[in-house]
């Protein structure tokens, strides 16, 4: 009896808050019990009780729905009020993700080359089918030996247009020639791959040779659009840019960096080279027809060419010096040539 009273006390608060449900439950229990007991129950009583239970259930449902309506309205209005802020945060997140993905992609496309073989292959890939080439560096030794003749040969084979832009140190500027030679000697005072050591006079001749090579190539290929600029300052980097990739090298033959066209680094370096060339002293290559050069230019032809374009050779130069410039222009040695396998 005590347990029953305690149970009723526990149920009483719930029954008072849910009277309609409690009454419906009680009626269902009574009707069910009457149906089980061997007592004849009038059908009208069962039908009436069933209708009462359905009414109570419907009342409970309506009451619950009425209680939930204010809560749902509050939640919905709050959600709508916060929707613009959430959408803005989502847009910011998407922008951040897109920018991060682009940065990661570009980092992956800027690759370090760690061997002479990798660097040589990168240059070969850059020359393949390119329609343009830009160079900025010291005197253009590798450019004359490999890049320019091979790029022109490939363009001539395919009968396509080729645009070349070159920037090297000014051979008439004694200070920049000495600064460049001093820098190269400070890295190594031993002869390089050409068998020569770096002096101010060598730097001057190498730069003159690049100008001569440009005129010689222009006279022999009509679809070559070539320009040369002479800088009064030197750089410790060498940039080579084709239509497909950038290669930036230093004096270490085992280290370089490459980036594919379309990346941020490629586009930035391309812009840098264009602006730098605009500020350099321009060589009038449009005068290439005024002084025809032989297949093996004579000393007179070389001297007249440089005199005509406003880059006269030093008065101290003799015939041997002029021949040396011509040899560097047309028969240059690759300073980074890899040893041939036996």
Residue pairs with C-beta under 8 A, 6 or more apart in sequence:
14 22
15 22
18 60
20 56
20 57
20 59
20 60
20 63
21 56
21 57
21 60
23 56
24 52
24 53
24 56
24 57
24 60
27 49
27 52
27 53
27 56
28 53
30 49
31 46
31 49
31 50
31 53
34 41
34 46
35 41
35 46
106 259
106 263
106 264
106 265
109 259
109 260
109 263
110 257
110 258
110 259
110 263
110 265
111 257
111 258
111 259
112 255
112 256
112 257
113 119
113 122
113 247
113 255
113 256
113 257
113 258
114 254
114 255
115 254
116 253
116 254
116 336
116 338
117 338
118 256
119 247
119 249
119 253
119 256
119 336
120 336
120 338
122 245
122 247
122 256
122 258
123 146
123 147
123 240
123 247
125 244
125 245
126 240
126 242
126 244
126 245
126 247
127 133
127 147
127 150
127 151
127 154
127 242
128 154
128 244
129 154
129 158
130 151
130 162
130 242
130 243
130 244
131 155
131 160
131 161
131 162
131 163
131 243
132 162
132 163
132 164
132 165
132 242
132 243
133 147
133 148
133 151
133 162
133 163
133 164
133 165
133 240
133 241
133 242
134 164
134 165
134 166
134 239
134 240
134 241
134 270
134 273
134 274
134 277
135 143
135 147
135 164
135 165
135 166
135 167
135 238
135 239
135 240
135 241
136 166
136 167
136 235
136 237
136 238
136 239
136 273
136 276
136 277
137 143
137 167
137 168
137 235
137 237
137 238
137 239
138 168
138 169
138 180
138 184
138 203
138 206
138 234
138 235
138 238
139 168
139 169
139 180
139 203
139 206
139 207
139 209
139 210
140 166
140 168
140 206
140 207
140 210
141 194
141 206
141 332
141 335
142 238
142 334
142 335
142 336
143 166
143 210
143 240
144 209
144 210
144 213
144 328
144 329
144 332
145 332
145 333
145 334
145 335
146 334
147 240
148 164
148 213
148 214
148 217
149 217
151 162
151 164
152 162
152 217
152 221
152 224
155 161
155 162
155 221
155 223
155 224
156 221
156 223
159 223
160 223
161 223
161 225
162 221
162 223
162 224
162 225
163 225
163 226
164 214
164 224
164 225
164 226
164 227
165 226
165 227
165 229
165 273
165 274
165 277
166 210
166 214
166 226
166 227
166 228
166 229
167 228
167 229
167 230
167 231
167 273
167 276
167 277
167 280
168 207
168 210
168 228
168 229
168 230
168 231
169 176
169 177
169 180
169 203
169 207
169 230
169 231
169 232
169 233
169 234
170 176
170 207
170 230
170 231
170 232
170 281
171 177
171 203
171 204
171 205
171 207
171 208
171 211
171 230
171 311
172 230
172 311
172 312
173 230
173 232
174 200
174 204
176 231
176 232
176 233
176 234
177 200
177 201
177 203
177 204
177 207
178 200
178 203
179 234
180 198
180 203
180 234
181 198
181 199
181 200
181 202
181 203
183 234
183 236
184 192
184 198
184 203
184 251
185 197
185 198
187 251
189 197
190 197
191 197
192 198
192 335
193 333
193 334
193 335
193 336
193 337
194 332
194 333
194 335
195 333
196 202
204 314
205 321
205 324
205 325
205 328
206 328
207 230
208 306
208 311
208 313
208 325
208 329
209 325
209 326
209 328
209 329
209 332
210 228
210 329
211 228
211 230
211 283
211 306
211 309
211 311
212 293
212 297
212 302
212 305
212 306
212 325
212 326
212 329
212 330
213 329
213 330
213 332
214 226
214 228
214 283
214 285
215 285
215 288
215 291
215 293
215 305
216 293
216 297
216 329
216 330
217 224
217 226
218 224
218 226
218 285
218 288
219 288
219 289
219 292
219 293
226 285
227 277
227 282
227 283
227 285
228 282
228 283
228 285
229 276
229 277
229 278
229 280
229 281
229 282
229 283
230 280
230 281
230 282
230 283
231 276
231 280
231 281
232 281
236 250
236 251
237 248
237 249
237 250
238 248
238 249
238 250
239 246
239 247
239 248
239 269
239 272
239 273
240 246
240 247
240 248
240 249
241 247
241 266
241 269
241 270
241 273
243 261
244 260
244 261
245 258
245 259
245 260
245 261
245 266
246 258
246 259
246 260
246 261
246 265
246 266
246 269
246 270
247 256
247 257
247 258
248 256
248 257
248 258
248 269
249 255
249 256
250 256
253 336
259 265
259 266
259 269
260 266
283 309
283 311
284 309
284 310
287 308
287 309
290 308
291 301
291 304
291 305
291 308
292 301
293 301
293 302
293 305
294 301
296 326
296 330
297 305
297 326
297 330
299 319
299 322
299 323
299 326
302 313
302 322
302 325
302 326
303 313
303 322
306 312
306 313
307 313
313 321
313 322
313 325
